[in-house]
Amino acid sequence: MGKVNGNKEDSESESEEETAQEKRLRLTKEYLQQIEFEEADKNEVDGVDGVDRDAISHRLREDVLEQAGKLQRKVAQDYERPLLADVRVFRGHKLSVTCLVISPDNLHVFSGSKDCSIIKWEVSTGKKLFVIRGGKKGTEETHKGPTDHVLCLAMSSDGRFLVSGCMNKLIHVWNPTTCELVHTFKGHRGPVSGVTFRKGSSQLFSASHDRSVKIWNMDEMAYVETLFGHQDDVTSIDAMNRERALTSGGRDGSARIWKVIEESQLIFHGHTGSIDCVRLINEEHFLSGSDDGSLALWGVMKKKPLKLVKNAHAESPGNGCQVTTDEAKWISAVAALQNTDLVASGSRDGSLRLWQCGEDFKSLTPLFKIPLLGVVNDLHFASDGSFLVAGVGQEHKLGRWWRLKEAKNCVCIVPLAKRTSR
């Protein structure tokens, strides 16, 4: 009798295993069909019949590299130089624009400012769709919104949450559609300098001048844990798919990757000044900028930069403002078109510069310079690479060391067009 039962259990186990294998096979076929349909659609647009098997193979290789965090699509050389006349300027903030975030569908931009407000913009028209007005200091308990400078913004990849970090140590969670306040996180003991979501999850990372990084669970609206290690203000933070966060530690001269599951951190040194901004290019490489005027490319397997460009914004502002050359070179913002070779930097000199990362990220070649009047406080690429958005102000987002009266506090949309094949 026991033998019969044993055979039955073995049969059920084999059946379950077979079902799992069939499921994997089915999902693989569906995935390949999806790629075939997408490639067929592209060919139809281009007037080509059939499906290019080499294109499918190329897509599969890219997906494998992306999962490994090593994908570098070669797109930088395809872009044309943006024309200054094509740059669109959105004005609405009374004081310097400090931070930005683009919605996952690239249809909207949210901007934060020293005037304590957050504005939701429609990219196609430049229309202000909603303004979250700032309140006076001391009204934190009654005013539903920021009551101090908004320093950072982030949006979840599913578009459910918009998060802002403020000078007064608070993190506000908003509904991006209605711009209504959903929750307020308290816990940091210094200004919140950066917020970022882990892609495809409800995990939020926040960075602060209290030298810590905190992790929050958005589904539960709960605090998870605090990470310590930086010896100075944490100035910037970024994350992608892995359960890791990348941070810059200001004048402690380090950038760090926090490996949450392993409870460890990787430490990188290379700049001589304060590291003020970092951005992941893919899971294995990142970009950083410093107030010493240098721009650096890094690989997570090396503690020193793969490439360091000194005086990346070498020219003086040329806008009539009395500043030193060192001040003019200060790299105040960086951006990366993820999983490609295209990155950008912004500076106190009022210009945007686009760069091409070389093979294996061992070189950094300048492509274009786009002159803007003012301090570039934040930069973001649209996920499809169709535009670059810059937050510009008369002042740096963290201080009033200088003020450019001629500059406008604004959001600038720089269209990025690829060369047409002839």
N, C-alpha and C positions, 0 to 999 in steps of 0.2 A: 504493500500500500504506500509505504514511504517512498518507494522507488518511482511510483506513478506520480506522486506529488512533486518529487524532485524533477522529473522530466517536464512536468507542467510549468514549474518555476523557470527551468532553463529555457523552455519554449517562449515564455512570456518575456524573459530577459532579452532573448535574441530578437523578439518582435519589437521590443522597445528600442534596442540598438539599431535595428534596421530602419525604424521610423525616424530616428535622429539622423541617420545617414541620408535617408530620403529627403528629409527637410533641408539638410545642408545642400544637397544636390539641387533641389527645387529653388532655393534662394540664390544659388550660384547661377542657375539658368536664367532666373528673373533678372539678376544683376547684369548678365551679359546681354539679355534682350533690351534692357533699359539703355545700355551703352550703344547698342546697335541702332535703336530708335533715335537717340540723340545725334549720333553721327550721320544717320540717314537724313535727319532734318537739316543738319548743317550742309550736307551735300546738295540737298534740294534747293536750299537758299543760294548756294554757289552754282547751281545749274549742272551738278554732276549726278549721274545715275549710279545706283547701287551703293554698297557699303564698303568702305576702305578697310580691309583687314589690318593693314599696318597702323591705321589710326586707332583701331580698337586695342591692338597690342600696346601702342604708345600710352593710351589711357590707363590700361591695366598696370603698366610699369609705373606711371605717375602715382596711381592710387597706392601701390606698395610702398613707394618712397615717402608719400605723405603719411602713411600709417607709421613708418619708421622715423618720421620727423626730419627727413633729409631732402625733401623735395625742393628743387630750385628751378622753376620754370624760367626760361630765357625770354623775357618780354621787354626789358628795358630798351633795347635797341630798336624796338618797333614803334616807339612813341615819337611823335613830332614835338617840336618846341612849342610850348603853350604861348599864345599871344597875350600880352598884357591887356589888350582891348577886350579879350574874351572873358577876363576874370570878372565874376559877378560879386558885388559887395552888398551884404545884408546889414543894415544898420537898425539898431533898436535898443542897445545897451547904453546906459549913460556913462558907465565907467569901463575900464579895460576888460576885454573878453579873456577869461583865464583858462577855460576848458571847453571841450567839445566831445560829442559822441554821435556816430551815424547809426541810424536804425538798421537792423539786419537786411531789410529790403531796399536800402539805399534811397528811400523816398523822403526821409526826414532827417534833419540835423537838430540836435539839442545843444544849446550853448549856455555856459554859466559865466558869471561876471563878478567883479568887485562890487557892483551895485546890489548884490545879494539876490539877483533875479535869475531865473532860468527861462529861456525862450525856445519854443518848438517852431522850427521853420519847415516850410515845404520847399524841397530842393528845386523842383521844376519851375516854380513861380517866384520864389523868394518871399512868399507871404508868411506873415507871423500868424500861426494857427492858435497859439496859446502862450500866455505869459504867466509864469508862477512868480508873483511879486514878492520881493524881500520885505521883511519886517524890521522894526527897530531893535537894537540890542536891548536885552532885558525882557523881551516879550516871547521868549522861547516856549513858555508853557501855554501861551494863548494863541500865538500866531502859527498857522499851519503852513510852514514853509521856512526857508532859510532866513536867518537874522544876522548873518555875517557873510564874508566873502565866500563864494562858491569856488572851491579849488579844483574839483575833479568830478567827472561824470563817467558812468558806465551803463551798459544796457545788456540784458541777458540775451543769449543767442536765439531764444524762442520769442523774444519781444514782449515778455510778460512784465518785466521789471525795468524801471529806470532808477538808478541810484546816484545820489549826489553826496559829496563830502565837503565839509565846511571848515572855515577857520576856527569856529567855536566848538570843535571836537565832535560834532554830531554827524551821523550818517542818516540821510532821509531816503526812504523808498517810495517811489511814485508809480502810479499807473500811467504808462506812456501814452495811452489813448486819450484818457480824460484829464491827465495831469493832476489827479487827486492824490493827496498824501495817503499812503497805505500804512507805513510804519516808520518809527524812528529808533535807530540803534544808538545806544550810549555805551561807552567803555573806554574809548581812547582818552588819553590825558594830554594830548596836544592836537594841533590842527591836523585834519585828515587830508593828506597830500595826494592820495591815490586810491582808486577803487577799480576793480576789474573782476569779471566773471570768468570762471573756468568754462570753456565752450561746451555746449550740450549738457550743461548741468545747472543746478540751482546753488552751486557753491560760489560764495563771494569772498574775495580777498580785499582787505583794506590796509593801507599803509599810513603811518602818521609820523609827525615830528617827535612823538614820544619814543621813537626808535624801535617801535614794534610793528609786527604784521599780525592782523587778526583774521580769523576765518569765521564765516557766518553761514548758516543754513537758511536759504530763503523760503523753502517749503514750510519749515517750522517757525520761521522768523526768530531764529535763536542763535545765540553765540556758541561757537564750537571750541576754539582754542586760540592761544596767543603764541606767536613765534618770536624769540629774542635772538639777537646776534649783532645787529648793527650798532656801531658806537657813536652814531650821529643821526640827525634827522633822516628818516627815510623819505626820499624825494619823489620816487616814481615807482610804479608797479605794473606788471603785465602778466598774462597767463594765456595758455592755449588749451589743448585737449587733455594733456596729462595733469595729474594731481600735483602740480608744481606751480610756484610763483617766482617771477623774476623781479628783483628790486634793485634800486640804486640807493646808496647810503650817504649821499652828500659828501661832506668833508671827511668821512672816515675812509674815503678813497676806494670803496669796494662796491662791486655789483655782486649779488648773491642769487642763487637759485635754491629755493626751499623745496626739498623733496619731502612732502608731507607724510606719505605712507612710510618711508624709510626713516623718518624723524632725523634727517640730516640736511646739510646744506653745502653747496659748492660756492667757493669764494674766488672772485676774480679781481685782479689789480692791474692797472695800466695807465690811467690818467694821473696827471700831477695836480689837478684841481678838483673841485667839487663835481661829482657825477650827478647831474640834475635830471637826466631823462634816459629811459631805456625802452626798447621795444623788441619783442620777439619777431624774427623773420620766419623761422620754422622752429620745431621743437629742439633742434640741435644748434641753432645759431641766433645771435641777437646783435642789436645795434645800440650804442650808447653815445651820449653827448655830454660835454663838460664845460664849465665856465672858463677853463683854460683855452677854449677855442678848438679843442680836438674832437674828432669823431672816430669811433672805434668799432671794428667788426670782431665778434668773438665766436668761438666754438666751445661747446660745453665741456669738451675733453681737454682743454688747455686753459691754464690760469692766466695767461697773458694774451693780449689781443692778437688775432690773426693778421689784422691790418690796423694801423693807427695813422690817421691823417691829421697832422698838426695844422693849425691855422686854417681850418676848413672853410671858414668865412673870413678870408684874409683882408678884404678891402674895408676901408672905413665907411661909415654910413653915408656920408655925402649929403646929409639932409639939413645941414646948418646947426645941428645940435652939438654942444661942446661936451664930448666924451672922449675918453682915452681909447687907444687902439684895442687894448685888452677888453674893455667893456664892449666894444663894437663886435668883437669876435665871439662873445659868449654864446654857446650853443644852448638855446632855450627850449627846443622841441625837436623830436625825431619821430619818424613814421616809417612803416614798412608795409609794402603790399605783400601779404603773407604768402609764403611758398613760392616766391619769385626772386628775381635779382634786382628789383627796383626798390630803392629807399629814398627818403627825403629828410632834410634838416632845415630848421628855422633858427634865426638868430636875432640878437639885439640889433644887428645891422639892417633889419627890416627886409631881409630877403629870404626866399625859399630856394633851396637847391636840391635838384634831383640827381641821384647817383646810381651807377650800375655796379653791383657786386660781381666780382670776377669768379672764375672757376674755383670751387671749394671755398668761396668767401675769403680768398687770400689777397684780394685787391679791391679798391674802391675808386671808380673813375667818375669824375664830374660829367654830367650830361647837360643840364640847363640851369639857368639862374632866372628867377622870377622876382623882380623888385617890388616890394610892398613897403609902405610907409608905416612904421611902428614896430613894436616888439612882437615877434611871433611867439605866443605863449603856448599854443597847442597845434598839433597836426594829425590828420587822419586821412588814410586812403579809403575810398569806397571799395567794398569787397570785390567788385567786378573791375576795378581799376579805371573806371570811367571819369573820376574826378578826385581831386585832393582838396580837402577843406582845411583852412587855417583860421585860428582864433588870434586876432590882432588887437593890441591895445596901446595906449599912450605910455603905459607903465608896465614893468615886469609884474607877473602875477603875485609875487611874494613880497614886493617892497615898492618903495617910492624913491629909489636912489636917483632916478632921473625921470623927466616927463617930456615927451615929445608933443608939444602943443599942436604941431601941424598934422599929427596922425589922427586917424579916426578909429574909434572903438567899434570894431566890426567883425563879421564873419565873412571870409573870402572863399568863394568856390572857384577853384582852378580846374577847368575842363581838361581832360587828358585824352587826346585823340591819337589813334594809331595811323601810321602811314598807310596810304592806299597802295595796293600792289598794282603795278602797271604791266 
